[in-house]
């Protein structure tokens, strides 16, 4: 099966040599999203809750372009610039996902593009 590039204007455009997502068969591999507004390309908010919500909306837009949704997500990789944001991040994250929650890795990183506080990548599979 050929690899298919997934692209949508409803999520921030890729700012480097990568795709918003790649589809191989029913598998979807979503690049990390940061809290950029899809139309302006500007960072949304300074608060981790606001930024987390925007990141998840961006992931949802990419999933929608691939004919999927958050219920198809099997695994997420979360990058935070400050692990003291973990509790607030979890509060927002839990509003978007339902049990059984995706498998997840969460790590603290030194910095993220544009000085944002969070980035999330995902792997999903369509039925």
C-alpha positions in Angstrom: 0.0 0.0 0.0 1.3 3.4 -0.8 2.0 6.0 1.9 -0.5 8.8 1.8 0.2 12.4 3.0 -2.5 13.9 5.2 -2.9 17.7 5.0 -5.5 20.1 6.2 -5.8 23.9 6.4 -7.7 23.4 9.7 -4.4 22.7 11.5 -1.1 24.6 11.4 0.9 24.0 8.3 4.1 22.0 8.6 7.0 24.4 9.1 9.7 22.1 8.0 10.4 18.9 5.9 7.6 16.8 7.5 3.9 16.1 7.0 1.0 16.9 9.3 0.4 13.1 9.2 1.1 10.1 7.1 -1.3 7.2 6.5 -0.1 3.6 5.8 -3.1 1.4 5.3 -5.4 2.1 8.3 -2.5 3.4 10.4 -2.1 7.2 11.0 1.1 8.7 12.3 0.5 12.3 13.3 3.4 14.8 13.7 3.7 16.8 16.9 1.3 19.7 17.1 2.0 22.8 19.1 -0.6 25.5 20.1 -0.6 27.5 16.9 -3.8 29.0 15.6 -4.3 27.3 12.1 -5.3 30.6 10.4 -2.8 33.0 11.9 0.1 30.7 12.8 0.4 32.5 16.1 0.8 30.9 19.5 -2.5 30.6 21.3 -2.3 31.7 25.0 0.5 31.4 27.6 -1.4 29.2 30.0 -0.8 25.4 29.8 -4.6 24.7 29.8 -5.3 27.0 26.8 -2.2 25.7 25.0 -3.2 22.0 25.6 -6.7 22.7 24.3 -5.4 24.2 21.1 -2.9 21.4 20.5 -5.7 18.8 20.9 -8.0 20.8 18.5 -5.1 20.8 16.0 -4.7 17.0 16.3 -8.5 16.6 15.9 -8.4 18.6 12.7 -5.6 16.4 11.3 -7.5 13.2 12.3 -10.7 14.5 10.7 -8.8 15.1 7.4 -7.8 11.5 7.6 -11.4 10.3 8.2 -10.7 9.5 11.9 -11.2 11.1 15.3 -9.8 11.0 18.8 -11.4 7.6 19.6 -9.0 6.1 17.0 -5.9 7.3 18.8 -3.9 4.5 20.3 -0.8 6.3 21.6 0.3 9.9 22.3 3.7 11.4 23.0 3.5 14.5 25.1 6.3 17.0 25.5 6.1 19.6 28.3 8.6 22.3 29.0 7.7 22.2 32.7 6.4 19.0 34.5 4.8 21.2 37.1 2.1 21.8 34.4 1.3 18.0 34.4 -1.8 18.3 36.6 -3.4 21.1 34.6 -2.5 19.4 31.3 -4.2 16.2 32.5 -7.4 18.0 33.4 -7.7 19.3 29.8 -6.4 16.1 28.2 -9.1 14.0 30.1 -11.8 16.2 28.6 -10.9 15.2 25.1 -10.2 11.4 25.5 -12.5 8.7 26.9 -11.6 5.4 28.5 -9.9 3.4 27.5 -7.4 6.2 27.2 -4.6 6.0 24.7 -1.2 4.8 25.9 1.0 7.8 26.6 4.5 9.0 27.3 5.0 12.4 28.9 8.4 14.0 29.2 9.9 17.3 30.1 12.0 18.9 27.4 14.3 22.0 27.5 12.5 23.9 24.8 9.9 23.7 22.1 9.4 25.7 18.9 8.2 29.3 19.3 8.6 29.0 23.0 5.4 27.0 23.6 4.8 24.9 26.7 3.5 21.7 25.0 3.7 19.5 21.9 1.7 16.3 21.3 2.2 13.6 18.6 -0.1 10.7 18.1 -0.5 7.3 16.5 -4.0 6.2 15.4 -5.7 3.4 13.5 -8.9 3.6 11.6 -11.3 0.7 11.7 
